[in-house]
Amino acid sequence: MNQSTDRARQMWIGREAIAEAMIPLIGRLYRDNNVVTSVFGRGLVNKSVIGLLKAHRFARHIADVELPLEETLPVLETLLRLNLGAASIDLARLAIAYRKDAEELSLEEFLRAELAGIVDQHGLDERTSTDVVLYGFGRIGRLLARILIEHAGGGQGLRLRAIVVRKGSENDIIKRASLLRRDSVHGPFEGTITVDERNNTILANGTLIQVIYSSDPSTVDYESYGIHNAVVVDNTGRWRDADGLSQHLKCPGVARVLLTAPGKGALKNIVHGINHATITDDDTIVTAASCTTNAIAPVLKAINDRFGIVDGHVETVHSFTNDQNLIDNFHSGDRRGRSAALNMVISETGAAKAVAKALPELVGKLTGNAIRVPTPDVSMAILNLNLETGTDKDEVNTYLRTMSLHSDLHKQIDYIDSPEVVSSDFLGSRRAGIVDGLATIANGTKVILYVWYDNEFGYSCQVIRVLEEMAGVLAPAFPSAMVDELEAVL
């Protein structure tokens, strides 16, 4: 082995060792202090050694170089000594801020100043636990369960207490647990699952989930299961107006309802990152709009804020869904009776019009259509826009990349410019939509943007964000200074 090869190998082994040392520290902060750590928004909790190394490498997209683990490990060690209260902490942003501004301070002195509001607050968490019930346990319901279990932490915040389904067979609970344990698209559940058939419960990574059988949303007594003031997340799509969804509110133990579909009538359609601040305590029923609306609304807002949108058309290339037929058979909807696995199927989408509920400034400016294609997950929206202010490809891409990293929409918008990515590369993305920069077309006031989105998992993450807003369980985030300061650093 030559010297350069040996040196590269030793460097890799050294980085692995540091990542291994970080894992228990990240876990202790999460379990004991309810502190969620990340690197530029990439979560670190329950990540493997390779996962930590990849998160640090991601930093090169922001700082042009990888974030050294030698910088984040001391930050973690110091955080544990500070006896912190609940928070969300970005290690990368803290490390870079310390590197730039705190030359005369020790790391501990700097972190004590930055995190002053939560230092020595261990055990103090102003958040109150909120019970969550999943009404329906289909594609979205099971992904919501996975995320809620993943976020369970020390027990504060959202607590998944029950799922409500119609009994499909004598071994129904075994089948439900199996579908939670294994998924053909999203892979196996990360953890352990135990079923108690006698008590109709599923134990997943320490979260005890009561399985309740009912076909009438107004007849379940949740309080008899010890569930109080719960948010019911209706992911059946069966009821979409206030009258239908209010049936849940008749049940003892239910305080509010969240629909995982576009709502009808005067119900608020919430796209997190856009209009979540409009949720009030008086809103007992809220909807999380559609996966496509969540994917395109943040990008459209960003473009409209900077360049102004005169009008446009949204074409969605969407993976097939369960409401289509696998092979040709009768279907009440136009074209949807034809085989989803064999055909591209022209369909309708209300996403373009629904955007206006979250962004009233775009009322009447957008049209939309959809093509269902033979893939199980990950879709694409093509935004064909006429702008008030002219631009070019480099300017619009630089702007959207910056928005994905340094704006209040960084949890919704992602950006990529790889020449080799395809739809399957975005499975499991936690962003609402990912702008494909290489596909961007811009010519003066005419711009065409291509936005990928995991219409199952990415959307489910948006639903969880809305749920957290409704429950008021968001922990404070650090560093608190907005990232235009960070842009100057970089």
N, C-alpha and C positions, 0 to 999 in steps of 0.2 A: 504494500500500500504506500503510495507516494505521500509526501508531506502535506500537499494541499487537500488530498482526499482525507487523510487522517485528521487534519485540522477541522475540516467541515463536519466530520463525524463527531468529533469531540465537542464541537460547538452545539450540535444538535442534542447530544446526550446531556450537556449542561443545561440547555433550555428545557428539556424534558424534566430534569430534576427540579428546576425552579417551579415549573407548572405543577408537578406532583406536590410540592410544598404548599402551593397556593390553594389546592382543592379543599383541605380541611379548614383552612381559614375562611374561605368563602362560605362553606357549609355552616360553620359556627356563627358567623355574622347573620346568616339567614335564619337559622333555627333559634338562636338565643336572643338575637336583637331585632329580628324582623327587618334586617337590612338587605336589600337586593342590590347586588353589584353588577356593573356592566362596563364594557369598553366601547365608547362611542355608540351607545344604545344597544350593543350586542350583549345579551344577558350571559352571565357566567355561572349562575346557580345550576348545579347538577351537570355541569359540563365535564367531559373527559379531558385528559392531558392534551390530546390532539385538538379538542374543541377550544381549549384555552389558547393554544398556539395559533390556531386559525383566527380567533378573535383579535389577538395582538397583531397578526399580520394584516388584518383588515384595516388597521390604523394607517397603513401606507396610503390609502385612498384619501385620507384627510391631511396627514402630516408629511406625505411623500416618503416616509421611512416607517419601518415597523416599530411599534411601541415596544421598548425593551422590557422584558419581564423583570429585569433587575431594578426597574423603577417602580413597577406596580406591586411587587412583593413587599417592599418596605411600607408602602401605603397601607396594604392589608394588615400587616403586623401592627402598625400604629393605630389603625381604626379599632382593632380589638382592644387595645389598651384604653381607648377613650370612653368605653362604657356607653355606647350610643343607644339612642332610642330609634324607633322605626323610621326608615328612610329608603330612598332610592339613590344610589351613589354611582356616578360615572368615574371610574378610576383613571381613565385616560385623560379626561378633562382636568381632573385634579392634579395629575402628575405633570401635565404640560403647564398648567397655571403655576405650579410650584417652581418648575424649571425656569420660568420666565420672570416671575415677580417676587420670589421669596428668597433671594440669595442670602439675606442677612438673618433669616429665620431658620430654626431647625424644622424638620418635617413635622414633628409633633406640634410645635408652636403654630405653624401654618395651618395644619388641619384643625386645631382647636379654634382658630379664628374663623376658618371657612365653615365649620360645622357647629358653630356656637349654639345654635338652637336645639341641637340634639345631644350635645356632649353631656355625659353623666346623667343621661335620661333612661338608662337601661331599665326595662320593665314598665316604663311609662309609654303608653300608646293611646293617643286620644281617639283613635278609630274604634268603632264598635263593630263587633262581628255581625254580619248580615247573612241570614239563611237564604239559600238559593234552591229553587225547585226547577228542574227541567221537565217541562210538559211536552213529551215526545222525546224519542231517543233514536232519531235517524242519523243521517250523515252529519248535520250540524250539531245535533244534540250530543252525539258521542265525542266530537271534537271539543265542544264546550266543556264536557266533563273532563277530558284530558287536561285542558288548560287550567281549569279550576283546581284539579288535584295537584297539578304542578305548582300552582301558586298558593297552596294551602299554608305553607310556612309554619309559623308557630301557633296558628289558629285564629289570628286576627284577620280582619278583612272579610272576603267572601267565603262562605262555607257551603259547599254542596251537600245538601241534606237528603234530597230525594229525587227520583225520577218517576214520572207518571206515564203509564202506557196501557194499551188495551192488551189483555192476555191473549197470546197467539197460539199457545200450546201448553201441554202439561209441564213440559220442561222449559217454559218460557224464560225464566230467570237465568238458566244455564246458557241459553242461546244469546240473551242480552249481554251477559258477561263475556261470552266468547267474542261477540262483535266489538266489545270495548277492548278486549285483549289483542285482537288481530284485525288489521285493516289492509286490504289489498293495495290501497293507494298510499297510505301514510305510514305503513309498517307497524311493527308490534308496539304495544303499550310499554313504556319504560318504567317497569316496576313489577309489583306482584298484585294479583287479584285473587280473592277468596270469596266463595259463594256460600251463604247460609240459606239453604232452601226452606228450612223450618220457619225462619223469621223474615224471609224475603228481603235479605240485605246482601249488598256487595261491598266488600272491604277492599279498597284500592289504595295502596301506599298509605295506610293509616286513616284514610277517609272512609267513614261508614255511610253508605248510601242506601236509604230505604227505597225499595221498589214498591210502588203503589199501583194497583190495577184499577182502572176506571175508564169509562167511555163518556163520562159527563163531567165537564170541567167545573160545574157548579156544586158538585155533591161531595167533594173530598174534604174531610175534616183534618187539616194538617196539624192542628193543635194536639190532636190525639196521638200524634207521632213526636210531640215535643218541638214542633216547628212553629215559630212565631215571627210575625212581621216580615214575612218572606217576600222576595221578589220571584215571581213565577216567570220563567223564560219560555214562552210558547214558541216552539220551533216546528210545529205541525203545519203552519200555514193555512189551517182550516178556517180560522176566523181572522179577519183583517180590519174590522171596523170596531168602533167603541162598544156597540151593543154586544157583539159576539165575545170580545175579549173581556168585557166587564163581568162575564160569568165567573171568571177566576176570583174576582174581588168579593164574591158572595161567600167564599169559603173561609171558615175560621182559620186564622194563621197567615192570611195573605194580605200584604199591604200594597204591592205594586205589581205591574205586569210589563214585561218587555217582549215585543214581537220581533222575531228574526226574519222579517220580510217587509216589503213596503206596506205602509198602512193606508187606509182609505179615510176619506172625510177630513176632519180637522185634526186628526192625530198628528203629533210631531214626528216627522221622519228625521232621525238624528244620524248624521255622519260624524263620527268622532274626529276631532281636529278642525271641523268646519263650524258646526253649530251646537256642540255639546254644552256650551255655556248657557244655552237657552232652557235647559232642563231645570225645573223648579220643584220644590217639595209638593206642589199642588198637582204635578203631572203624575197621576196614578197609572196611566197607560202611555208607554212610549214605544216607538218602533225604530229599528236599526236599519231601515231602508234595505236595499238589495246589495248583493256582492258587487254588481257592476257599478251601481251608484257610488258605493264606497271607494271603488277603484278609480273612478274618473273625477269625482267631485274635487278632491284635493289638488289634482293636476290642473283642472280647469280654474280653480280659484287662484292658484299660483300664476297661471298665464294671464288671467283676467286682471289680476292686481298689477302686473307689470306692463302688459302690452294692450289690454282691453280686447274683449271678444265682441266682434260685430255679429257673427252668426257662425253656425257650424253643423256638422253631421257626425254622429257617433255610430260606428259600425262595430258590433261586438262579434268576435269569433269565439264562441262559447262551447265548452265541453258539454257533452250530453248529460242529462240528469234523469232521476228515477221516474219522472212523469212521462218519459218517452217509452216507446216500445222497443224491446230488443230486436224483434223481427216484426214484419208487417202484421198489423192487427188493427181492429177498430180503435179509434181515439176520438174524443169529442173535439179536440183541437185540430186546426188545419195543419196538415203535413206531419204532425207529430205521431200519427199512426204508422208511418214508415220507419223502417229499421234504423235505430239510432247508431248501431254498430257498423252499418254499411253505407250510410249516406251523410252528406252535408244537407242540413235541413234549414231552409229559410224560416225564420220565426220573428216574432215581435218582441220588442223590449220597451218597457216604460222608463228605462233608466235615464234617458236624455231629458224627459219631462220631469222625472222625479228629482233630478239635480236641482231644479228650480225651487223645490221645497227647502233645500238646505242653503242654496245660493239664489235668493230672490232676484239678484241683479241679472241673472241669466234667463229669466222668464221669457218664453217665446223665442229664444235665440237658437235652440238646438233641436234637431230631429235625430231619430235613431232607428236602428234596425239590428237584427241579430242573425247569425248563422250558427246553428248547432253542428258540431263536428265530432267525429268518432274518437275522442280522447276522454278519459274518465275525470280529469281534473286539470286545472290551469287554463285560463282563458286569456284573450287579448282584446283590448279596446283600441280602435283606430280613431283618433280624434282629428277630423278634417276641419280646420278652423280658419276663419277670416278675421284678421286682427285690425285694430285701430292704428297701431304703431308697427312699422316695419321692423324686421329683424333678419338675422341669418342663422344658419345651423349652429355655428360655434357659440353665438351669443345665447340662443335659447337653451342649448345643452348645458352651457356653463351655469346659467341661471338655475335650471332645474336640478343640476347636480348640487349646487350650493343649497338650494331649498331642502334637498334630501338630507343634508348634513347639518345645516346651521339655522334651521327655522323651526317654528312651532309645528310645522307639518312633518318633521323628521320621522315620526312614528308611522306616518301614512305613506309618504313618498320615498321610494328607493330609486336608484339610478344605476345603470350598468352600460358599459360600452364594449363588451367582449364580442368579437366576430363569430364566436362558436356557440353561443347559448341558444337553447331551444326550450320548448315549454316545460319539459320535465325538470329542467334545472331550477325551476321556481317552486317546486313542490315544498311545502312547509314554510314558505316565506311568511313572515309575520307582518309585513307591510301591506297596506291596502292595494298598492299598485307599484309597479317597477317600470320606469321609463327606459326604453331601449334607445340609447343615444345614437347608435350607429344607424338606426333606421329612420331617424328624424329627417324630414324634408322641410326646408324653409326657403322661401323666395319672396322677400319683401313682406307683404301683409298676409301671405298665404303660408300656413304652417300645418304639417301633418305629423302627429305624434303617435307612437306605438307604445301602448302601456300593457305589460303583462300583469296578471294577477292570479293568485291561487284562490279560486272562487269558493273554496271550502275553508281552508285553514286561515288564509289571510283575512277573510271575512269574519271568521269566528273570533280572531284576535280583536277586530274592531268591535264586535258585539261585547266582548269582555270589557273593553275600555268604556263602552257606554254603561254597562252594568256597574262598573266601579264608580262612575260619575253619579249614577242614580243612588247608589248605596253610600256615597260619600266616604269611601274607604281608601282613597289615594293617599299614600304617604308623601311627605315633602321630598323634593328632588334636589340633589346637590351635584355640582355647584349650581347655585341659583342664578348667577349672572347669565344673561342671554348671550348667545354664542357669537354675536357680531364682534365681541371682544376677542373671542377665540380666533376668528378669521384674521384679525390683525396680528395675532401671535404667529399664525401659520403663514 
